[in-house]
Amino acid sequence: MKRVLAVVLTLIMVLSLTACGGGISTGKYKLTSMKMGETDLVQMYKDLGMDTDDLGVLEIVDDKNATLGIEGEDTEKLTYDGTYFYSSNGEKIKYKASGSKITITYDEDDGSMEMVFEK
């Protein structure tokens, strides 16, 4: 009986840890793609011979806070949950995290934009 209880408790602990493992890991993520419609602006910069290393950085500070810096813009402080980033002005931006990649998508009046950040 003790052995069965130990196995059941171990399974419960493993499953609970697995359920919590879907978050974003802290650190800096570099902008690797920025599509407006079908045009990838990062690739366009590369094709023109421009440096894209510091074009954009998304830094995950902890499990609720992040910063987003895009070249030429002020760094934006963000909060986030499992589905959205929230800007300081209340803008809600959808994201998807997969491994070492974070994809941000949002619609603007003149079309949609997708930004991909990789660690």
Secondary structure, 3 states (H helix, E strand, C coil): CHHHHHHHHHHHHHHHHHHHCCCCCCEEEEEEEEEECCEEHHHHHHHCCCCCCCCEEEEECCCCEEEEEECCCCCEEEEECCCEEEECCCCEEEEEEECCEEEEEEEECCEEEEEEEEC
